[in-house]
Amino acid sequence: MSDLPGPAGALIETGRELVRRSSSGRALLARIADLVPQDRWTPDLADAHAAAREPVAPGAVRRALKDAWGRPPDRVLDAFDPEPVAATATAQVHRGKHDGRPVAVKVRRAGLTAAVRSDLALLDVLAVPLARVLPAADTGAAVRELREMTLDELDLEHVASTQRQVRRALRAVEGVVVPAPQLALCTEDVLVTEWLDGEPAPAAERRRLAGRLLAAHEAAARAGLVLVDPRPGHVLALRDGRLGLLGAGVARPIDRDRAAAALDALHALRDQDADTFAAATADRLGLLPRDRADEAHTLLTAVHSPEEAADRAGDLLALAAVATPAPGDVAVARCLLQLAAVVR
């Protein structure tokens, strides 16, 4: 990607340098690795992915739970398995039991929030190269939105509250279940939800269930929430045939009218309806000048893969130069990019 035109190349190089300089950069690389096919991992991605899977010592996990709850976990839970069922760069998940029912206990890695807060100050370095790629946009506001989105994601009590909202919004989506958070047990460092009996869906199964997954994201958006962290490991094939959706509490609010316009634009791309696409992107979203909307429709309907996007990078950057996204569109962009990686 280093051969991209000047402003975009400079933005990517600045981002790489930030990752190298920041203590939380490895966590970011590990999350990217989850979205990239393993045969395309760079050595940096492979190393970060391996490091993120290193488990936290059982004693440290128990101390974290005692600090969160004010009591030892054995006095709060009926049972707790010290062996993690999943470990990521940001947290570790254990199986437990509460009030006789199986639960998932997610414990944030110690010191993570302080490290990320320190690293977020470096985001201001992105403002200059980002402004060169998006000269018509308020890039300062976009960087502030990214900073707030990151901090909200690390606050597991906030995640639990949001997940409850998402669960309610998705109740009408057939065949999809969001695990219920146990709010009384959730803190800034701990997220406790009901346990879903299933396994991460393999790629072929995710493609088969893509319609159901997209319906869930659309229902959330129409309820005013963008699910910003779709990833392969968050899609569970449940033993009862339903689709389990993890990570749903990592969401951002969106104006419902703007969400409806964005969904209409996406449907218009799918249906190759240039007029509806232009009305949605130019008139309702104010994202593009009207005289560039048809060009955008033609270009986007011709791009079906990252490789094709790289081939058309110059054309895409020319459109980016006249785009005027709202700050909240950062969350929408992240959602769409990650969702594409989940269902490809």
Secondary structure, 3 states (H helix, E strand, C coil): CCCCCHHHHHHHHHHHHHHHHCCCHHHHHHHHHHHCCHHHCCHHHHHHHHHHCCCCCHHHHHHHHHHHHCCCHHHCCCEECCCCCEECCCEEEEEEEECCEEEEEEEECCCHHHHHHHHHHHHHHHHHHHHHHCCCCCHHHHHHHHHHHHHHHHCHHHHHHHHHHHHHHCCCCCCEECCCECHHHCCCCEEEEECCCEEECCHHHHHHCHHHHHHHHHHHHHCCEEECCCCHHHEEEECCCCEEECCCCCEEECCHHHHHHHHHHHHHHHHCCHHHHHHHHHHHCCCCCHHHHHHHHHHHHHCCCHHHHHHCHHHHHHHHCCCCCCCCHHHHHHHHHHHHHHHC
